[in-house]
Amino acid sequence: MIQYPPYLTGKGWLSMGKAISGSLLRMWEFLRDDIQDALLLAVEKHKNGDRNTAVRSCPHCGDSKTMDCSNADIINDATVGLCCVCGYLWCTECDASLMTGVDCGHWQICSACPDQKESGFCGTLPRKCPRIKEWFRKNHPVV
C-alpha cells in the first residue's frame, strides 16, 4: 500500500485550495479519494523536479505546466493530462474533461467502431473522428 504524506490523505486537495480554483475543486470532488490523492502527489512530485512527460498547454487555463499521468499512482495512463497550475484533468486524445473518473467516454465509441481493424484501431485520430466529435458536442458543451 502506498504511504502518502499526511497533508495528502483524505480530502487532501484542501491543502492546495489557493492553487486550485473552487470550480475545479468541485470537479475533483466527484473523483475517488485515492485518485484525488494520486493527482496531488503527482503535482507535488512535478513541482519538486520529478517531471512526467509534458503534454500540450492546459485547455482550461492555457498554462504550459502540464503532465501526463503515466507515472501517477492509481492512474498510470499517458492519455490523461493534468495541469499542475489549475488542476484541470482531461483526455489528451479528444480533449474531454474528466470529471467523474479517468476513463474517457470516447473509448466506448472506439471499442464499438465498425471501422475497427485487427489492431483495434480504425486509423482515425479521436479529434478527427465524426462519431467522437458528435459525442463530444453532446456531452461537453462549451461553457
N, C-alpha and C positions, 0 to 999 in steps of 0.2 A: 504494500500500500504506500502511496506517495505521501510524504510528510510535507505539508505546506507551512509556511511561516504563519504565526498566529493572526497577523493582520489580513491574511487572505482566506481564512476559514469562514464558513457560513456565508453570510451576505457580505463578503469581503469587499465588494465593489464600493461600499460606502466609504472606504478609506480613500478612494480616488474621486470622491464627489466633486472636487474642484476641477479635476482634469476632464471629467466626462459630464456632458450636459444632462439635464434632467430627463429629456425625452429619450436619450439613449440608455440611461439607467432604467427607465421603464421598459425599454425594449429588452434589455438583458434580464429583467425580472421573469420573463417567460422561459428563459433558458434554465436548465437544471443547474443546481448549485455547483456540481462538480465541473460543469462546462464553464460557468462564470469564474470559478477559481482558476481553472486552467488558462483562461483568457488573461486574467490578471497576472498570473505568474509569467505567461509569455510576454506580456507588455513589460513587466519588471526586468526580465532577462534581456529583452531588446534594449531597454534603457541602459543596462549595465554592460552593453557591448556584445552580448551573446546573440548576434543577429541571425534571424532566419532570412531566407531569400526575400528581398523586397519585391512587391508587386507594384502595379501602377498606382498612381495617386488615388487617394480615397474618393469614391464617388459622392460621399456626403459632404466632407469639408474641404476636399481638394489638397490636403497636406500629403507630402511625399513620404512621411514616416509611416510606412505600412509594412506588413509582413504577411507571408502565407502561414498557415497553421500546420505545416507538415511536421514540425517538431513540438507542437503544443500537446502536452499530455491530454489524454482522453480523445482529442480531436484527430490528430495525425493525418491531416488532409491538406494537400497543397492547393486544392481548388477552393479553399475557404480563405478569404482575405480578411485581415484585421487592421484597422487604423490604430496606431499607437498614440494618437493625439485625441481623437474624439470617441474611440471605442467602437466605431461602426464595424459591423460584421456582414460580409457579403460573399456571394458566389463569384469567383473570378472568371468563370466560364460564361455566365449570362448576365451578370451584374445584379441579380436579385438580392434584396436584403434578406438576411437570415434571422428572423425574429423569434422563432419558436424552437429552433434546433439547427444543427449544422448540415442537415441533408436538404439539398435544394430540390424543389418540386420539378425542375426541368429534367431531372434524372428519370422520373417515371415516364415522361414523354419520350425520352431517348430509348428506354428499355422496351417500349411498346411501338417503336417506329417501324413501319412496314418497309422502309428502305434500308434497314439494318443489314450489314454484311456479316460474314462469318466472324470477323474481328469484333463484332458487337458495336461497331461504329459505322454510321452511314456515309461519312465523308463530309458532312456539312457541319461547320462550326456552329455551336449553340447560338451565338449572336446573329447568325445569318439564317437560321432555320425558321421558316414561316410558322411552323407549329409552336415552337418555343416563343417566337415573337408574339403570337396571339395569346398564349398562356400568360406571358409577361404583361401584355397590355391589360388583360382582365384582372390579374392578381396583384399587380404592382403599379397602381395609378400614381401619376406624378403628383407630389404633394406641394 
